[in-house]
């Protein structure tokens, strides 16, 4: 059932962030997992359908003024992917600048680039979806309660919020202050990676073989922090001190592996300061 007060406030919002603030204001009792369909109905979605068409993972159809909409999800989607697809299409429906019906592929639902108008709109819908399914206040409190970062936190987050591991990883790296990255591997091949904002640029790419140290891990191994060869993961330049990395490897019997890379931010800052101090104190000899 539509919430007229919410609809009025949403009409004045222009960004995913302001939309989320308005929704949280009208749903102060939100808890995990968020009832995304109830919120979508409050915001103007009148029906959810199963799409049998091949191609799109999800779609959204709306009237010209976007006062009413219908969301379609492909048959066979897991509950977690369906929830994200609904939240993604709700983002398209509510973001004022995005006009017209939408037909989104699975790649669109993982887009985080903004170098073309289409990618930017998909990225905005994904940002909205992540913020709706894992509201920042709830999420940060939950993660803080888990303690120090560890790879096993990701399955716990995914279970609590009823989202995929990939969705949980994206939200985690967007909000964490830690220097970390998650790398998803299947059958020895890197599928994708998500670094936090402060983590160095990754050199490993989707489609490449995982490092030997990861391939040798198995599901029976105890999960522990291990030294990581920085050359396996990030570019190393001559004359530039590389970061000191550690890693944890979570392996399953089906060939799936999740790697968490970690760098101690405080230790990295101290090392940088020491390098700068040594450079300024080094004697310089003229010719």
C-alpha positions in Angstrom: 0.0 0.0 0.0 1.4 3.4 -1.0 2.5 5.8 1.7 1.4 9.3 0.6 3.7 11.1 3.0 6.7 9.1 1.8 5.8 9.6 -1.8 5.6 13.4 -1.3 9.1 13.4 0.3 10.6 11.1 -2.3 9.4 13.5 -5.0 11.9 16.1 -3.7 14.9 13.7 -3.7 17.4 13.6 -6.5 20.1 11.2 -5.4 20.3 7.6 -4.1 21.5 9.0 -0.8 18.6 11.5 -0.3 16.1 8.8 -1.3 17.5 6.4 1.3 17.4 9.1 4.0 13.7 9.7 3.2 12.9 6.0 3.3 14.7 5.5 6.6 12.8 8.4 8.1 9.5 6.8 7.2 10.7 3.3 8.3 12.5 4.0 11.5 12.0 0.4 12.7 13.9 -1.3 9.9 15.7 -4.5 10.8 17.6 -7.1 8.9 16.7 -8.6 6.6 14.9 -5.6 5.2 11.4 -6.2 3.7 12.2 -4.7 0.3 8.9 -5.6 -1.3 6.9 -3.8 1.4 9.1 -0.7 1.0 8.7 -0.9 -2.8 4.9 -1.0 -2.4 4.9 2.0 -0.1 6.9 3.9 -2.8 4.6 3.2 -5.8 5.3 -0.3 -7.0 2.0 -2.0 -7.5 3.0 -5.4 -8.7 5.9 -7.9 -8.8 6.0 -10.4 -11.7 8.1 -13.3 -12.9 9.5 -12.8 -16.3 10.0 -15.7 -18.6 11.8 -13.7 -21.3 15.4 -14.6 -22.0 18.1 -12.0 -21.5 17.2 -9.4 -18.8 17.6 -10.5 -15.1 15.1 -7.9 -14.1 13.0 -5.1 -15.5 10.8 -2.1 -14.4 7.9 -0.6 -16.2 6.2 2.6 -15.1 3.7 5.2 -16.2 5.1 8.3 -17.8 5.1 10.3 -14.5 6.6 7.3 -12.6 3.7 7.3 -10.0 3.1 3.6 -10.4 5.4 0.8 -11.5 5.8 -2.9 -12.0 9.0 -4.9 -11.3 9.8 -8.1 -13.1 12.4 -10.6 -12.1 13.7 -13.6 -14.1 12.5 -17.0 -13.2 15.0 -19.1 -11.3 16.7 -16.2 -9.4 17.8 -17.1 -5.9 16.0 -15.3 -3.1 19.1 -13.1 -2.5 19.5 -12.1 -6.2 15.8 -11.5 -6.5 15.9 -9.1 -3.5 18.7 -7.2 -5.0 17.0 -7.1 -8.4 13.9 -5.6 -6.8 15.9 -3.0 -4.9 17.9 -2.1 -8.1 14.7 -1.6 -10.1 13.2 0.4 -7.3 16.2 2.7 -7.6 15.6 3.2 -11.3 11.9 4.0 -10.5 12.7 6.5 -7.7 15.7 8.4 -9.2 14.0 11.3 -10.9 16.6 11.8 -13.6 16.3 8.3 -14.9 13.4 8.1 -17.3 11.7 5.2 -19.2 11.3 1.5 -18.6 14.4 -0.6 -17.7 15.7 -4.0 -18.8 18.8 -4.9 -16.8 21.2 -7.8 -17.2 23.2 -9.5 -14.5 26.2 -7.3 -15.5 24.1 -4.2 -14.9 23.3 -5.4 -11.4 27.1 -5.5 -10.7 28.0 -2.2 -12.4 30.2 0.2 -10.4 31.6 2.3 -13.2 30.3 5.7 -14.3 32.2 6.3 -17.6 29.1 6.3 -19.7 25.5 7.6 -19.1 24.2 4.0 -19.0 26.8 2.7 -16.6 26.3 5.7 -14.3 22.6 5.1 -14.1 23.2 1.4 -13.3 25.8 2.3 -10.7 23.4 4.7 -9.1 20.7 2.0 -8.9 23.1 -0.4 -7.4 24.2 2.1 -4.8 20.6 2.7 -3.9 19.9 -1.1 -3.7 22.9 -1.8 -1.4 21.9 1.1 0.8 18.4 -0.1 1.0 19.1 -3.8 1.7 22.0 -2.9 4.1 21.1 0.5 5.7 24.3 2.2 6.9 23.3 2.6 10.6 22.3 -1.0 10.9 25.2 -2.3 8.8 28.0 -0.5 10.6 26.6 -1.5 14.1 26.3 -5.1 13.0 29.8 -5.2 11.5 31.4 -3.4 14.5 29.8 -6.1 16.7 31.6 -8.8 14.7 35.0 -7.6 15.9 38.2 -7.4 14.0 38.0 -7.9 10.2 38.1 -11.5 9.1 37.0 -13.3 5.9 34.4 -15.2 7.9 32.5 -12.0 8.6 31.2 -11.9 5.0 29.1 -15.1 5.1 27.7 -13.8 8.4 26.7 -10.5 6.9 25.2 -12.2 3.8 23.1 -14.5 6.0 21.9 -11.7 8.3 20.8 -9.4 5.4 19.7 -12.2 3.0 22.0 -11.0 0.3 24.7 -12.7 -1.8 28.4 -12.7 -0.7 29.2 -10.4 -3.6 26.6 -7.8 -2.5 27.8 -8.1 1.1 31.4 -7.6 0.0 30.5 -4.5 -2.1 28.8 -2.8 0.9 31.5 -3.8 3.3 34.3 -2.3 1.2 32.3 0.9 0.6 31.8 1.5 4.3 34.8 0.1 6.0 37.8 2.2 7.2 40.0 -0.8 6.9 42.5 -1.3 4.0 41.2 -4.5 2.6 40.0 -6.3 -0.5 37.9 -9.3 -1.4 38.8 -11.5 -4.3 36.3 -14.1 -5.6 37.7 -17.2 -7.2 36.0 -20.2 -8.9 37.9 -23.3 -10.0 41.2 -21.5 -9.8 40.1 -18.5 -11.9 39.5 -15.0 -10.5 35.9 -14.0 -11.0 36.0 -10.4 -9.6 37.6 -8.4 -6.9 36.4 -5.5 -4.6 39.0 -3.3 -2.9 38.1 -0.8 -0.2 38.7 2.9 -1.0 42.0 3.0 0.8 43.4 -0.3 -0.6 46.1 -0.1 -3.3 45.1 -0.7 -6.9 44.9 -4.4 -7.6 46.9 -5.9 -10.5 45.0 -9.2 -10.6 42.1 -9.2 -13.1 39.0 -11.3 -13.7 39.8 -14.3 -15.9 43.3 -14.7 -14.6 44.6 -17.7 -12.7 44.6 -17.3 -8.9 48.0 -17.1 -7.2 49.6 -20.5 -6.4 49.3 -19.8 -2.6 45.5 -19.6 -3.0 45.2 -22.7 -5.3 47.0 -24.8 -2.7 44.4 -24.0 0.0 41.6 -26.5 0.6 38.3 -26.5 2.6 39.9 -28.4 5.5 42.5 -25.8 6.2 42.2 -23.7 9.3 41.3 -20.1 8.3 44.2 -17.9 9.6 46.0 -14.8 8.5 48.9 -15.7 6.2 51.7 -13.6 4.7 50.7 -12.6 1.1 53.2 -12.0 -1.7 52.4 -8.4 -2.7 53.6 -9.1 -6.2 50.6 -11.5 -6.6 48.1 -8.8 -6.0 49.2 -5.2 -6.6 51.6 -3.5 -8.9 55.2 -3.1 -7.6 57.3 -0.3 -8.8 61.0 0.2 -8.4 61.9 2.8 -5.8 58.4 2.6 -4.2 57.8 0.7 -1.0 55.1 -1.9 -1.5 52.5 -2.4 1.2 52.8 -5.3 3.6 49.8 -7.6 2.9 48.3 -10.5 4.8 45.4 -12.7 3.6 42.8 -15.2 4.7 41.4 -17.9 2.4 37.9 -19.3 2.7 37.5 -22.4 0.5 34.5 -24.6 -0.3 34.2 -28.1 -1.8 32.6 -26.8 -5.0 35.8 -24.9 -6.1 34.7 -21.6 -4.7 37.3 -19.5 -2.8 37.1 -16.1 -1.2 40.3 -14.3 -0.3 40.4 -11.3 2.0 43.5 -9.2 1.6 44.4 -6.8 4.5 47.0 -4.1 5.1 47.5 -2.4 8.4 46.6 1.2 7.7 48.3 2.6 10.8 51.5 0.6 10.1 51.5 1.7 6.5 51.2 5.4 7.5 54.1 5.0 10.0 56.2 3.3 7.3 55.5 6.1 4.9 56.4 8.8 7.5 59.6 7.0 8.3 60.5 6.8 4.6 59.8 10.5 4.2 61.9 11.3 7.3 64.8 9.3 6.0 64.6 11.0 2.6 64.7 14.5 4.1 67.6 13.6 6.4 69.7 11.9 3.8 72.8 14.0 3.0 72.9 15.6 -0.5 76.3 16.1 -2.1 76.9 18.6 -4.8 79.3 18.1 -7.7 
